[in-house]
Amino acid sequence: MHTSCKLSNVAKNYLNTFHCISDEMICKMTEAELNNSISWNFIAQMIPHHQAAVRMCRNLLQYSDDGAVRRLAQRITDQQTQGLQAMEGLLPDCGQPANPQMDLRLCHRRTELILRELFSQMGSAPEGNRLDLVFLRQMIPHHLGAARMAQNTLRYQVATGLAPVLRSTIDTHCKEVRQMRALLRRMGCQTV
């Protein structure tokens, strides 16, 4: 939340909405009902993460005139919506397998560290009037967090249908992070 310039009313509107979405995402992810299945726990926390990404992109689309950033935001919206549908469809079957307590503790501990870093980096992204730039700097840690959560989850036994979703999450999010960093460089900014 660092800014060195006076924020325009447009920037204030964008940032206010972003922070409301982010706060709701953080609350839902940290308060998700977890059980003895790593598969279930991943989905329970990733659904609010994906929902927030869709809302964050729609927020940006209200203000952005940059064609490349708009296309990226729309692509993220479409992919996250598909991902939500896939995860919601898998959720009823993800109560099994039950994972050993040691695996649950290790996975949960690593997930908590990933989430702490994700929330911190999103919240400390520089703010300003260049909303495309602000969005990219907020979305990079958001995407990296999802990829890291999926990588962590793949280290353990998961429901059969979840493994392809996890691999797709990693591939898609890492590809989009590379695109976001390329857009930042195009804008003459340092990448995150």
C-alpha positions as CSV (number, residue, x, y, z in Angstrom):
1,M,0.0,0.0,0.0
2,H,2.8,2.4,-0.8
3,T,2.1,5.4,-2.9
4,S,4.2,8.5,-3.5
5,C,1.7,10.5,-5.5
6,K,-1.8,12.0,-4.9
7,L,-4.3,9.4,-5.9
8,S,-7.0,10.3,-8.4
9,N,-10.7,9.6,-7.7
10,V,-10.5,6.8,-10.3
11,A,-7.5,5.2,-8.6
12,K,-9.2,5.5,-5.2
13,N,-12.3,3.8,-6.5
14,Y,-10.3,1.0,-8.1
15,L,-8.1,0.5,-5.0
16,N,-11.1,0.6,-2.6
17,T,-12.8,-2.2,-4.6
18,F,-9.6,-4.2,-4.9
19,H,-9.0,-4.0,-1.1
20,C,-12.6,-5.1,-0.3
21,I,-12.2,-8.1,-2.7
22,S,-8.8,-8.9,-1.2
23,D,-10.0,-8.6,2.4
24,E,-12.9,-10.9,1.6
25,M,-10.6,-13.4,-0.1
26,I,-8.2,-13.5,2.8
27,C,-11.1,-14.0,5.3
28,K,-12.6,-16.9,3.3
29,M,-9.3,-18.6,2.6
30,T,-8.1,-18.4,6.2
31,E,-11.5,-19.4,7.6
32,A,-12.2,-22.2,5.1
33,E,-13.5,-25.4,6.7
34,L,-10.7,-27.9,6.4
35,N,-10.9,-31.7,7.0
36,N,-8.7,-34.8,6.8
37,S,-8.4,-34.6,3.0
38,I,-5.6,-32.5,1.4
39,S,-7.7,-32.5,-1.8
40,W,-10.7,-31.0,-0.1
41,N,-8.6,-28.5,1.8
42,F,-6.9,-27.2,-1.4
43,I,-10.3,-26.7,-3.2
44,A,-11.9,-25.1,-0.1
45,Q,-9.2,-22.5,-0.1
46,M,-8.7,-22.1,-3.8
47,I,-12.4,-21.4,-4.6
48,P,-12.3,-18.0,-2.8
49,H,-8.9,-17.4,-4.4
50,H,-10.3,-17.9,-7.9
51,Q,-13.5,-16.0,-7.2
52,A,-11.4,-13.0,-6.0
53,A,-9.3,-13.2,-9.2
54,V,-12.4,-12.9,-11.3
55,R,-13.7,-10.0,-9.3
56,M,-10.3,-8.2,-9.4
57,C,-10.1,-8.6,-13.2
58,R,-13.6,-7.3,-13.6
59,N,-12.7,-4.3,-11.4
60,L,-9.7,-3.5,-13.6
61,L,-11.7,-3.9,-16.8
62,Q,-13.9,-1.0,-15.7
63,Y,-10.9,1.4,-15.8
64,S,-8.2,0.0,-18.2
65,D,-7.7,1.2,-21.7
66,D,-4.6,-0.9,-22.4
67,G,-5.5,-3.6,-24.9
68,A,-2.9,-6.1,-23.8
69,V,-3.7,-5.7,-20.1
70,R,-7.5,-5.9,-20.9
71,R,-7.0,-9.1,-22.9
72,L,-4.9,-10.6,-20.1
73,A,-7.6,-9.7,-17.5
74,Q,-10.3,-11.2,-19.7
75,R,-8.3,-14.4,-20.2
76,I,-7.7,-14.7,-16.5
77,T,-11.5,-14.2,-15.9
78,D,-12.3,-16.9,-18.4
79,Q,-9.7,-19.4,-17.1
80,Q,-10.5,-18.8,-13.4
81,T,-14.2,-19.2,-14.1
82,Q,-13.5,-22.6,-15.8
83,G,-11.2,-23.5,-12.9
84,L,-14.0,-22.7,-10.4
85,Q,-16.4,-24.9,-12.3
86,A,-13.9,-27.8,-12.4
87,M,-13.1,-27.5,-8.7
88,E,-16.8,-27.2,-7.6
89,G,-17.5,-30.3,-9.7
90,L,-14.7,-32.2,-7.9
91,L,-15.5,-31.1,-4.4
92,P,-18.0,-33.8,-3.6
93,D,-15.5,-36.5,-4.4
94,C,-12.6,-34.9,-2.7
95,G,-13.4,-35.9,0.9
96,Q,-11.4,-39.0,0.1
97,P,-8.8,-40.1,0.3
98,A,-8.2,-39.2,3.9
99,N,-4.5,-38.3,4.3
100,P,-2.3,-39.3,7.2
101,Q,-2.1,-36.7,10.0
102,M,1.6,-36.1,9.4
103,D,0.9,-35.2,5.7
104,L,-2.0,-33.0,6.7
105,R,0.1,-31.1,9.2
106,L,3.0,-30.7,6.8
107,C,0.8,-29.6,3.9
108,H,-1.2,-27.2,6.1
109,R,2.0,-25.7,7.5
110,R,3.4,-25.0,4.1
111,T,0.1,-23.7,2.8
112,E,-0.1,-21.2,5.7
113,L,3.4,-19.9,4.9
114,I,2.5,-19.5,1.2
115,L,-0.7,-17.7,2.1
116,R,1.1,-15.4,4.5
117,E,3.6,-14.4,1.8
118,L,0.8,-14.1,-0.8
119,F,-1.3,-11.8,1.4
120,S,1.7,-9.7,2.4
121,Q,3.0,-9.2,-1.2
122,M,-0.5,-8.3,-2.5
123,G,-1.1,-5.9,0.3
124,S,2.3,-4.2,-0.1
125,A,2.1,-3.8,-3.9
126,P,2.8,-0.1,-4.8
127,E,-0.3,1.9,-5.5
128,G,-0.7,4.8,-7.8
129,N,-2.7,6.3,-10.7
130,R,-1.4,3.9,-13.3
131,L,-4.0,1.2,-12.7
132,D,-2.7,-1.3,-15.2
133,L,0.6,-1.2,-13.5
134,V,-1.0,-1.5,-10.0
135,F,-3.1,-4.4,-11.2
136,L,-0.2,-6.4,-12.6
137,R,1.8,-5.9,-9.4
138,Q,-1.1,-7.1,-7.3
139,M,-1.9,-10.0,-9.6
140,I,1.6,-11.5,-9.9
141,P,1.8,-12.5,-6.2
142,H,-1.9,-13.7,-6.4
143,H,-1.0,-16.0,-9.3
144,L,2.3,-17.2,-7.8
145,G,0.5,-18.1,-4.5
146,A,-2.0,-20.3,-6.4
147,A,0.9,-22.0,-8.3
148,R,2.8,-22.6,-5.1
149,M,-0.3,-24.0,-3.3
150,A,-0.9,-26.4,-6.2
151,Q,2.8,-27.5,-6.2
152,N,2.6,-28.1,-2.5
153,T,-0.6,-30.1,-2.8
154,L,0.9,-32.3,-5.5
155,R,3.5,-33.5,-3.0
156,Y,0.8,-35.6,-1.3
157,Q,-1.8,-38.1,-2.3
158,V,-4.8,-36.4,-3.8
159,A,-8.1,-37.3,-5.4
160,T,-7.6,-38.7,-8.9
161,G,-9.5,-35.9,-10.7
162,L,-7.6,-33.2,-8.8
163,A,-4.1,-33.9,-10.1
164,P,-4.8,-32.6,-13.6
165,V,-6.4,-29.4,-12.1
166,L,-3.3,-28.9,-10.0
167,R,-1.0,-29.3,-12.9
168,S,-3.1,-27.0,-15.1
169,T,-3.2,-24.4,-12.3
170,I,0.6,-24.4,-12.1
171,D,1.1,-24.2,-15.9
172,T,-1.5,-21.5,-16.5
173,H,-0.6,-19.3,-13.6
174,C,3.2,-19.5,-14.3
175,K,2.6,-18.7,-18.0
176,E,0.4,-15.7,-17.0
177,V,3.0,-14.4,-14.5
178,R,5.5,-14.4,-17.3
179,Q,3.1,-12.4,-19.5
180,M,2.5,-10.0,-16.6
181,R,6.2,-9.5,-16.1
182,A,6.6,-8.9,-19.8
183,L,3.9,-6.2,-19.7
184,L,5.6,-4.5,-16.8
185,R,8.8,-4.4,-18.7
186,R,7.0,-3.0,-21.7
187,M,5.6,-0.3,-19.4
188,G,9.2,0.5,-18.3
189,C,8.7,-0.9,-14.8
190,Q,10.6,-3.3,-12.7
191,T,9.1,-6.7,-12.4
192,V,8.0,-8.4,-9.2
